[in-house]
């Protein structure tokens, strides 16, 4: 349920079902983060599971904020018996990082950068809301912006939400990110809403049995830009 707060803000009170969904998603996130906690950099959970504004089909987005060897992540997943359904290699634009996305059961996604992140990509977890394993164990929720460009401020009973357009400087200040990052994300989301899903420079989807290094190498052999973008240590 929700209550109006002023002309532009909405106060949302979570139902018992909402809390049950959030707690279930966070328990699953803890299982995966516990498996990966020995890795460096330490992975985080980004998005609705960090903020709290989840629904029954929400993804659990686990994100490495720096490059890490895919083989190390896969080894930890194998040790913990985390089932990999498929994985994707994605390169959205020349200015962005190449990313490897592991799709696990229960809507769990693990994103691993294969090239250096841009300044905006480095700030994205803070922009969308980011928590680490210790934060989840403490029951902490954090503010962030959802895909509908709504600022989500957690409260004890739920959250307060408001549209960020026209309040971009406030968003940057409250989240500790640059105004450039907020404006870039706003531009991207508004374009996505107008034009739908955009294409990728590189996008390959692979069966879990197919070696990651081989998949990345084959994609790089077909695309010279990708070959120059990715460090040799990942090929």
Backbone as JSON, one array per atom type, in Angstrom:
{
  "sequence": "XXXXXXXXXXXXXXXXXXXXXXXXXXXXXXXXXXXXXXXXXXXXXXXXXXXXXXXXXXXXXXXXXXXXXXXXXXXXXXXXXXXXXXXXXXXXXXXXXXXXXXXXXXXXXXXXXXXXXXXXXXXXXXXXXXXXXXXXXXXXXXXXXXXXXXXXXXXXXXXXXXXXXXXXXXXXXXXXXXXXXXXXXXXXXXXXXXXXXXXXXXXXXXXXXXXXXXXXXXXXXXXXXXXXXXXXXXX",
  "N": [[0.84, -1.19, 0.0], [0.29, 2.38, -0.3], [0.96, 5.84, 0.51], [0.27, 9.21, -0.32], [2.73, 11.76, -0.33], [3.1, 14.97, -0.16], [3.27, 16.77, -3.33], [4.88, 15.48, -5.12], [6.12, 13.25, -4.09], [5.96, 9.85, -2.98], [4.86, 7.78, -0.42], [5.58, 4.6, 0.38], [4.27, 1.7, 1.8], [5.3, -1.39, 2.8], [3.83, -4.58, 2.23], [3.14, -7.61, 4.09], [3.66, -9.75, 2.42], [5.42, -8.55, 0.6], [7.68, -8.07, 2.25], [8.35, -10.72, 2.77], [9.1, -11.63, 0.23], [11.32, -9.95, -0.26], [13.03, -10.72, 1.85], [13.47, -13.41, 1.17], [14.83, -13.14, -1.28], [17.09, -11.84, -0.38], [18.19, -13.74, 1.32], [18.98, -15.65, -0.54], [20.84, -14.13, -1.95], [22.79, -13.82, 0.03], [23.74, -16.44, 0.21], [25.05, -16.74, -2.26], [26.91, -14.61, -2.22], [28.38, -15.32, 0.02], [29.66, -17.55, -0.94], [31.36, -16.3, -2.76], [32.87, -14.55, -1.27], [35.58, -14.69, -0.63], [36.93, -13.75, -2.79], [38.65, -11.08, -4.5], [38.22, -8.07, -6.21], [35.73, -7.62, -3.58], [32.52, -8.84, -4.28], [29.36, -7.15, -4.86], [25.84, -6.55, -4.18], [23.56, -5.14, -6.37], [20.97, -2.76, -6.97], [17.42, -3.41, -6.82], [17.27, -5.33, -4.76], [19.12, -4.37, -3.01], [18.0, -1.91, -2.39], [15.3, -2.44, -1.67], [12.85, -2.27, -2.98], [11.46, -4.53, -4.28], [10.01, -7.17, -6.39], [8.18, -10.2, -7.11], [9.52, -11.3, -9.29], [12.02, -10.2, -9.33], [15.45, -9.67, -10.19], [18.5, -10.89, -8.78], [21.14, -9.05, -8.66], [24.44, -9.39, -8.88], [27.59, -7.94, -8.62], [30.85, -7.33, -9.78], [33.14, -4.84, -9.1], [35.52, -4.32, -10.28], [37.89, -5.6, -12.69], [38.11, -9.13, -12.9], [39.41, -12.42, -13.03], [37.55, -14.65, -14.99], [37.78, -17.44, -14.65], [38.41, -17.79, -11.97], [36.09, -17.0, -10.65], [34.31, -18.91, -11.67], [35.45, -21.23, -10.6], [34.97, -20.89, -7.84], [32.17, -20.93, -7.89], [31.76, -23.54, -8.73], [32.84, -25.0, -6.59], [31.0, -24.32, -4.62], [28.79, -25.44, -5.64], [26.99, -23.99, -7.26], [24.6, -23.7, -9.65], [25.15, -23.08, -13.01], [23.29, -21.66, -15.54], [23.47, -20.42, -18.08], [25.75, -18.28, -19.89], [26.7, -14.92, -20.83], [28.46, -12.8, -23.09], [28.9, -9.42, -23.24], [29.06, -6.37, -24.93], [28.32, -3.16, -24.91], [28.75, -0.54, -26.03], [31.34, 1.42, -27.69], [32.56, 2.95, -25.7], [32.08, 1.74, -23.29], [32.65, -0.85, -20.79], [33.59, -4.24, -21.52], [31.59, -6.97, -20.65], [31.04, -9.92, -18.73], [28.4, -12.04, -18.1], [27.07, -14.16, -15.82], [24.42, -16.39, -15.63], [22.49, -17.65, -13.13], [20.5, -20.03, -11.24], [17.25, -19.1, -9.9], [16.99, -16.41, -10.68], [19.48, -15.17, -10.38], [22.15, -13.1, -11.23], [25.51, -12.73, -12.15], [27.8, -10.31, -12.7], [30.77, -9.73, -14.41], [33.37, -7.62, -15.09], [35.33, -7.47, -18.05], [37.08, -5.69, -19.02], [38.45, -2.42, -18.26], [36.26, -0.42, -16.25], [34.23, 2.42, -17.07], [34.18, 5.82, -15.71], [31.45, 6.43, -15.1], [30.36, 3.86, -15.08], [31.72, 2.79, -12.91], [30.54, 4.22, -10.89], [27.96, 3.39, -11.03], [26.93, 1.26, -9.29], [26.6, 2.66, -6.81], [24.79, 4.59, -7.64], [22.52, 3.04, -8.33], [22.1, 1.71, -6.0], [23.79, -0.07, -3.58], [24.91, -2.91, -1.8], [26.95, -4.84, 0.41], [27.99, -8.14, 1.51], [28.19, -8.08, 4.37], [26.54, -5.9, 4.9], [23.98, -6.8, 4.14], [23.63, -8.85, 5.97], [23.34, -7.34, 8.24], [20.89, -6.32, 7.79], [20.68, -4.01, 6.35], [19.39, -1.5, 4.18], [19.68, 0.52, 1.24], [19.62, 3.81, -0.35], [18.76, 4.53, -3.81], [18.46, 4.69, -7.42], [15.83, 3.54, -9.46], [14.94, 1.61, -12.46], [12.94, 3.06, -13.59], [13.56, 5.63, -13.24], [13.08, 6.58, -10.69], [13.77, 7.83, -7.52], [14.64, 5.95, -4.75], [14.14, 5.9, -1.41], [14.83, 4.17, 1.35], [12.69, 3.34, 4.12], [11.62, 2.62, 7.48], [9.19, 1.29, 7.29], [8.9, 0.83, 4.59], [9.39, 2.49, 1.69], [10.25, 5.8, 0.41], [9.47, 7.35, -2.61], [10.42, 9.17, -5.56], [10.39, 11.02, -8.64], [13.27, 11.53, -10.57], [13.87, 13.47, -12.49], [14.64, 16.8, -12.99], [15.61, 17.0, -10.47], [18.23, 16.28, -10.42], [20.74, 17.16, -9.42], [20.35, 16.96, -6.68], [20.02, 14.21, -6.44], [22.59, 13.29, -7.17], [24.09, 14.39, -5.07], [22.98, 13.16, -2.8], [23.51, 10.48, -3.25], [26.21, 10.36, -3.52], [27.56, 10.45, -5.96], [28.77, 11.56, -9.2], [27.36, 14.38, -10.93], [27.44, 14.06, -13.64], [27.25, 11.29, -13.99], [24.62, 10.8, -13.11], [23.17, 12.26, -15.03], [23.94, 10.93, -17.36], [22.91, 8.34, -16.93], [20.2, 8.97, -16.77], [19.73, 9.94, -19.37], [20.25, 7.59, -20.83], [18.23, 5.86, -19.88], [15.84, 7.23, -20.57], [16.08, 7.26, -23.33], [16.0, 4.53, -23.78], [13.4, 3.96, -22.96], [11.99, 5.35, -24.88], [12.84, 4.23, -27.34], [13.08, 1.54, -27.01], [14.78, -1.63, -26.44], [18.19, -1.39, -27.09], [20.77, -2.31, -29.49], [23.81, -4.35, -29.31], [27.36, -4.0, -29.57], [28.84, -6.3, -29.37], [27.5, -9.43, -28.6], [27.19, -12.4, -27.17], [25.78, -15.53, -26.41], [26.09, -18.35, -24.38], [26.24, -21.9, -23.8], [26.59, -23.44, -20.59], [28.54, -25.43, -20.56], [30.4, -24.74, -22.4], [33.66, -23.57, -22.73], [34.61, -20.59, -21.1], [36.87, -18.96, -21.7], [37.44, -19.8, -24.28], [35.12, -19.01, -25.64], [35.21, -16.19, -25.37], [37.61, -15.71, -26.68], [37.0, -16.53, -29.31], [35.0, -14.68, -30.01], [36.54, -12.36, -29.93], [38.33, -12.85, -31.98], [36.74, -12.46, -34.15], [36.18, -9.81, -34.04], [37.97, -7.02, -34.25], [38.05, -4.7, -32.73], [37.07, -5.52, -30.27], [39.08, -7.3, -29.63], [41.22, -5.6, -29.14], [40.26, -4.31, -26.97], [40.07, -6.02, -24.77], [42.06, -7.32, -22.21], [44.97, -9.4, -22.51], [45.12, -11.29, -20.5], [42.64, -12.31, -20.06], [42.07, -13.87, -22.17]],
  "CA": [[0.0, 0.0, 0.0], [1.09, 3.6, -0.31], [0.31, 7.09, 0.87], [0.87, 10.38, -0.98], [3.49, 12.67, 0.54], [3.33, 16.15, -0.99], [2.81, 16.69, -4.71], [5.78, 14.73, -6.0], [6.69, 12.09, -3.42], [5.02, 8.82, -2.59], [5.31, 6.99, 0.71], [5.14, 3.23, 0.14], [4.32, 0.81, 2.95], [5.4, -2.76, 2.29], [2.94, -5.6, 2.78], [3.83, -8.78, 4.63], [4.15, -10.52, 1.27], [6.59, -7.85, 0.07], [8.81, -8.37, 3.12], [8.72, -12.13, 2.58], [9.84, -11.71, -1.04], [12.61, -9.3, -0.06], [13.87, -11.56, 2.72], [13.86, -14.6, 0.42], [15.84, -12.73, -2.24], [18.32, -11.51, 0.35], [18.79, -15.0, 1.78], [19.67, -16.24, -1.68], [22.01, -13.28, -2.22], [23.79, -14.15, 1.04], [24.33, -17.72, -0.17], [25.99, -16.56, -3.37], [27.99, -13.73, -1.78], [29.22, -16.09, 0.94], [30.49, -18.37, -1.81], [32.33, -15.48, -3.49], [33.44, -13.52, -0.4], [37.03, -14.77, -0.58], [37.48, -13.13, -3.98], [38.91, -9.66, -4.48], [37.44, -7.28, -5.26], [34.54, -8.25, -3.02], [31.33, -8.5, -5.08], [28.26, -6.5, -4.16], [24.52, -6.68, -4.77], [23.16, -3.83, -6.89], [19.6, -2.63, -7.46], [16.24, -3.47, -5.96], [17.53, -6.14, -3.56], [19.85, -3.48, -2.1], [17.09, -0.82, -1.98], [14.13, -3.01, -1.03], [11.64, -2.16, -3.82], [11.48, -5.74, -5.11], [8.77, -7.89, -6.7], [8.45, -11.65, -7.1], [10.4, -11.68, -10.39], [13.23, -9.38, -9.29], [16.75, -10.3, -10.31], [19.54, -10.64, -7.78], [22.25, -8.6, -9.49], [25.72, -9.4, -8.17], [28.45, -7.15, -9.5], [32.25, -7.07, -9.42], [33.4, -3.45, -9.47], [36.78, -4.28, -11.01], [38.14, -6.8, -13.47], [38.51, -10.34, -12.17], [39.5, -13.54, -13.97], [36.35, -15.49, -14.97], [38.08, -18.79, -14.17], [38.38, -17.79, -10.5], [34.67, -16.96, -10.28], [33.73, -20.21, -12.0], [35.96, -22.2, -9.64], [34.22, -20.73, -6.6], [30.81, -21.39, -8.14], [31.8, -25.0, -8.79], [33.06, -25.47, -5.22], [29.76, -24.11, -3.86], [27.73, -26.12, -6.38], [26.02, -23.06, -7.81], [24.32, -24.16, -11.01], [25.19, -22.08, -14.07], [22.33, -21.98, -16.6], [24.13, -19.97, -19.29], [26.48, -17.03, -19.68], [26.71, -14.01, -21.96], [29.5, -11.79, -23.23], [28.17, -8.25, -23.72], [29.76, -5.09, -25.09], [27.21, -2.3, -25.32], [29.19, 0.58, -26.87], [32.8, 1.53, -27.66], [33.05, 3.63, -24.5], [31.78, 0.97, -22.08], [33.44, -2.06, -20.56], [33.08, -5.55, -21.93], [31.15, -7.64, -19.43], [30.64, -11.32, -18.74], [27.26, -12.17, -17.2], [26.7, -15.53, -15.49], [23.03, -16.52, -15.21], [22.29, -18.78, -12.24], [19.11, -20.3, -10.85], [16.56, -18.15, -9.02], [17.18, -15.04, -11.17], [20.75, -14.61, -9.93], [23.08, -12.74, -12.28], [26.81, -12.28, -11.68], [28.45, -9.55, -13.77], [32.22, -9.64, -14.26], [33.99, -6.82, -16.15], [36.5, -8.03, -18.72], [37.92, -4.55, -19.36], [38.24, -1.38, -17.24], [34.98, 0.29, -16.22], [34.25, 3.86, -17.22], [33.81, 6.48, -14.45], [30.02, 6.27, -14.84], [30.12, 2.46, -14.72], [32.23, 2.6, -11.56], [29.61, 4.83, -9.96], [26.62, 2.84, -11.19], [26.41, 0.59, -8.1], [26.13, 3.66, -5.85], [23.62, 5.23, -8.23], [21.39, 2.12, -8.29], [21.99, 1.14, -4.67], [24.78, -1.15, -3.45], [25.19, -3.48, -0.48], [27.86, -5.97, 0.46], [27.51, -9.25, 2.34], [28.02, -7.64, 5.76], [25.39, -5.0, 4.95], [22.76, -7.61, 4.1], [23.52, -9.56, 7.25], [22.87, -6.36, 9.23], [19.56, -5.88, 7.41], [20.75, -2.65, 5.82], [18.94, -1.14, 2.83], [20.3, 1.78, 0.85], [18.91, 4.53, -1.41], [19.25, 4.39, -5.17], [17.51, 5.03, -8.48], [15.4, 2.35, -10.19], [14.95, 1.74, -13.92], [11.91, 4.01, -13.99], [14.09, 6.94, -12.84], [12.53, 6.96, -9.4], [14.68, 7.76, -6.39], [14.07, 5.12, -3.7], [14.73, 6.14, -0.1], [14.25, 3.2, 2.3], [12.19, 3.73, 5.43], [11.39, 1.43, 8.32], [7.97, 0.6, 6.85], [8.92, 0.61, 3.14], [10.28, 3.49, 1.11], [9.72, 7.01, -0.22], [9.95, 7.4, -3.99], [10.12, 10.37, -6.34], [10.96, 11.07, -9.98], [14.52, 12.28, -10.44], [14.01, 14.53, -13.49], [14.52, 18.1, -12.35], [16.25, 16.94, -9.15], [19.43, 15.51, -10.67], [21.82, 17.56, -8.52], [20.03, 16.39, -5.38], [20.3, 12.77, -6.53], [24.05, 13.12, -7.14], [24.57, 14.72, -3.73], [22.51, 12.18, -1.81], [24.09, 9.15, -3.51], [27.66, 10.45, -3.54], [28.07, 10.22, -7.31], [28.88, 12.79, -9.97], [26.18, 14.79, -11.68], [27.58, 13.48, -14.98], [26.73, 9.93, -13.96], [23.16, 10.87, -13.03], [22.66, 12.73, -16.33], [24.16, 9.86, -18.34], [21.93, 7.27, -16.68], [18.88, 9.49, -17.14], [19.68, 9.96, -20.84], [20.17, 6.22, -21.3], [16.92, 5.27, -19.57], [14.81, 7.89, -21.37], [16.25, 6.75, -24.7], [15.53, 3.13, -23.77], [11.94, 3.98, -22.87], [11.46, 5.84, -26.17], [13.23, 3.44, -28.51], [13.14, 0.12, -26.71], [16.1, -2.2, -26.19], [19.16, -1.12, -28.15], [21.64, -3.42, -29.82], [25.14, -4.39, -28.73], [28.47, -4.22, -30.51], [29.11, -7.74, -29.24], [26.61, -10.12, -27.68], [27.2, -13.83, -27.39], [25.18, -16.32, -25.34], [26.74, -19.65, -24.46], [25.91, -22.99, -22.9], [27.57, -23.47, -19.49], [29.61, -26.4, -20.8], [31.36, -24.17, -23.35], [34.66, -22.84, -21.96], [34.49, -19.13, -21.21], [38.03, -18.41, -22.38], [37.29, -20.1, -25.7], [34.04, -18.17, -26.16], [35.7, -14.82, -25.47], [38.64, -15.7, -27.72], [36.35, -16.62, -30.62], [34.36, -13.4, -30.28], [37.59, -11.39, -30.18], [38.91, -13.13, -33.29], [35.81, -11.94, -35.15], [36.0, -8.37, -33.87], [39.27, -6.46, -33.89], [37.87, -3.72, -31.66], [36.97, -6.28, -29.03], [40.4, -7.89, -29.36], [42.07, -4.55, -28.54], [39.62, -3.85, -25.74], [40.23, -6.98, -23.68], [43.43, -7.66, -21.83], [45.37, -10.76, -22.87], [44.98, -12.23, -19.38], [41.31, -12.88, -20.08], [41.9, -14.62, -23.42]],
  "C": [[0.88, 1.25, 0.0], [0.25, 4.78, 0.1], [1.03, 8.22, 0.16], [1.59, 11.25, 0.03], [3.85, 13.89, -0.3], [2.83, 15.91, -2.4], [3.66, 15.77, -5.56], [6.38, 13.49, -5.36], [5.59, 11.12, -2.99], [5.62, 7.98, -1.47], [4.72, 5.59, 0.58], [5.33, 2.39, 1.4], [4.3, -0.62, 2.44], [4.41, -3.68, 3.01], [3.78, -6.73, 3.36], [4.41, -9.62, 3.51], [5.4, -9.89, 0.68], [7.82, -8.15, 0.93], [9.27, -9.81, 2.97], [9.53, -12.31, 1.3], [11.23, -11.13, -0.87], [13.53, -10.17, 0.78], [14.35, -12.82, 2.01], [14.96, -14.28, -0.58], [17.18, -12.45, -1.55], [18.98, -12.77, 0.92], [19.56, -15.67, 0.65], [20.92, -15.44, -2.02], [23.13, -13.6, -1.23], [24.48, -15.46, 0.7], [25.4, -17.53, -1.25], [27.17, -15.69, -2.95], [28.92, -14.46, -0.82], [30.17, -16.99, 0.14], [31.63, -17.57, -2.43], [33.13, -14.53, -2.59], [34.96, -13.56, -0.32], [37.7, -14.07, -1.76], [37.71, -11.64, -3.75], [38.96, -9.14, -5.9], [36.21, -8.03, -4.75], [33.32, -7.86, -3.86], [30.25, -7.88, -4.22], [26.94, -6.85, -4.84], [24.04, -5.28, -5.14], [21.68, -3.85, -7.27], [18.54, -2.83, -6.41], [16.46, -4.29, -4.69], [18.32, -5.32, -2.54], [18.92, -2.4, -1.54], [15.89, -1.34, -1.19], [12.88, -3.01, -1.87], [11.56, -3.33, -4.81], [10.07, -6.17, -5.49], [9.16, -9.35, -6.87], [9.4, -12.09, -8.2], [11.69, -10.87, -10.42], [14.48, -10.23, -9.46], [17.58, -10.0, -9.07], [20.8, -10.33, -8.58], [23.52, -8.47, -8.66], [26.78, -8.86, -9.13], [29.86, -7.06, -8.93], [32.61, -5.69, -9.95], [34.75, -3.25, -10.15], [36.92, -5.59, -11.79], [38.58, -7.95, -12.56], [38.5, -11.49, -13.18], [38.24, -14.42, -13.88], [36.6, -16.88, -14.4], [38.01, -18.87, -12.65], [36.94, -17.8, -10.0], [34.03, -18.31, -10.52], [34.19, -21.3, -11.02], [35.2, -22.12, -8.33], [32.78, -21.22, -6.76], [30.75, -22.91, -8.15], [31.97, -25.6, -7.39], [31.77, -25.41, -4.42], [28.55, -24.79, -4.52], [26.59, -25.17, -6.78], [25.82, -23.42, -9.28], [24.3, -23.0, -12.0], [24.26, -22.51, -15.2], [22.88, -21.61, -17.98], [24.96, -18.74, -18.94], [26.49, -16.23, -20.98], [27.94, -13.12, -21.91], [28.84, -10.59, -23.9], [29.11, -7.05, -23.79], [28.76, -4.12, -25.7], [27.63, -1.2, -26.29], [30.7, 0.71, -26.76], [33.35, 2.12, -26.37], [32.83, 2.83, -23.22], [32.67, -0.26, -21.96], [32.77, -3.28, -21.17], [32.74, -6.32, -20.66], [30.77, -9.09, -19.71], [29.54, -11.47, -17.7], [26.93, -13.65, -17.04], [25.26, -15.55, -15.01], [22.88, -17.8, -14.4], [20.81, -19.02, -12.01], [18.57, -19.15, -9.99], [16.87, -16.7, -9.38], [18.45, -14.37, -10.63], [21.64, -14.34, -11.14], [24.38, -12.24, -11.65], [27.52, -11.61, -12.85], [29.92, -9.34, -13.45], [32.78, -8.77, -15.39], [35.21, -7.51, -16.73], [37.45, -6.95, -19.21], [37.61, -3.45, -18.35], [36.89, -0.68, -17.38], [35.2, 1.77, -16.45], [33.92, 4.51, -15.87], [32.33, 6.31, -14.11], [29.69, 4.83, -14.45], [30.62, 2.15, -13.31], [31.25, 3.15, -10.53], [28.21, 4.23, -10.03], [26.12, 2.1, -9.96], [25.89, 1.56, -7.04], [24.85, 4.33, -6.34], [22.37, 4.34, -8.08], [21.12, 1.58, -6.89], [22.88, -0.09, -4.56], [24.92, -1.59, -2.01], [26.17, -4.64, -0.64], [27.29, -7.02, 1.41], [27.25, -8.81, 3.78], [26.81, -6.73, 5.91], [24.08, -5.79, 4.99], [22.56, -8.34, 5.42], [23.05, -8.64, 8.36], [21.45, -5.87, 8.92], [19.53, -4.49, 6.8], [20.16, -2.55, 4.42], [19.46, 0.25, 2.53], [19.48, 2.47, -0.22], [19.54, 4.28, -2.77], [18.14, 4.72, -6.15], [17.14, 3.76, -9.24], [15.33, 2.62, -11.69], [13.87, 2.66, -14.45], [12.28, 5.44, -13.59], [13.4, 7.47, -11.6], [13.61, 6.8, -8.33], [13.97, 6.98, -5.28], [14.84, 5.36, -2.41], [14.1, 5.18, 0.9], [13.78, 3.86, 3.6], [11.96, 2.46, 6.23], [10.21, 0.62, 7.81], [7.99, 0.24, 5.36], [9.9, 1.55, 2.48], [9.51, 4.73, 0.66], [10.29, 7.04, -1.63], [9.56, 8.71, -4.65], [10.92, 10.35, -7.64], [12.17, 11.99, -9.98], [14.66, 13.44, -11.42], [13.71, 15.88, -12.85], [15.19, 18.16, -10.99], [17.59, 16.2, -9.24], [20.58, 15.88, -9.72], [21.6, 17.0, -7.12], [20.35, 14.9, -5.35], [21.8, 12.53, -6.42], [24.59, 13.36, -5.74], [24.19, 13.64, -2.72], [23.15, 10.81, -2.0], [25.61, 9.17, -3.55], [28.27, 10.1, -4.88], [28.14, 11.55, -8.04], [27.57, 13.1, -10.67], [26.23, 14.2, -13.09], [27.02, 12.07, -15.04], [25.21, 9.93, -13.93], [22.57, 11.27, -14.38], [22.82, 11.66, -17.4], [23.15, 8.74, -18.17], [20.52, 7.72, -17.06], [18.72, 9.48, -18.67], [19.5, 8.55, -21.39], [18.79, 5.64, -21.08], [15.82, 5.92, -20.39], [14.88, 7.43, -22.83], [15.73, 5.33, -24.8], [14.01, 3.08, -23.74], [11.31, 4.43, -24.19], [11.66, 4.83, -27.29], [13.24, 1.94, -28.26], [14.58, -0.33, -26.54], [17.02, -1.94, -27.37], [20.06, -2.32, -28.38], [22.99, -3.32, -29.13], [26.17, -4.5, -29.84], [28.8, -5.71, -30.54], [28.11, -8.32, -28.25], [26.61, -11.6, -28.03], [26.65, -14.55, -26.19], [25.64, -17.75, -25.5], [26.21, -20.63, -23.43], [26.97, -23.07, -21.8], [28.73, -24.44, -19.72], [30.68, -25.85, -21.74], [32.36, -23.31, -22.59], [34.59, -21.33, -22.19], [35.65, -18.53, -22.0], [37.93, -18.63, -23.89], [36.23, -19.22, -26.34], [34.52, -16.74, -26.37], [36.74, -14.71, -26.58], [38.01, -15.72, -29.11], [35.65, -15.31, -30.99], [35.4, -12.34, -30.62], [38.23, -11.59, -31.55], [38.04, -12.57, -34.42], [35.67, -10.42, -35.11], [37.3, -7.75, -33.38], [39.16, -5.42, -32.78], [37.79, -4.41, -30.3], [38.32, -6.85, -28.64], [41.32, -6.86, -28.69], [41.52, -4.1, -27.18], [39.93, -4.72, -24.53], [41.7, -7.3, -23.45], [43.72, -9.12, -22.17], [45.14, -11.76, -21.74], [43.6, -12.86, -19.32], [41.07, -13.73, -21.32], [42.65, -15.93, -23.38]]
}
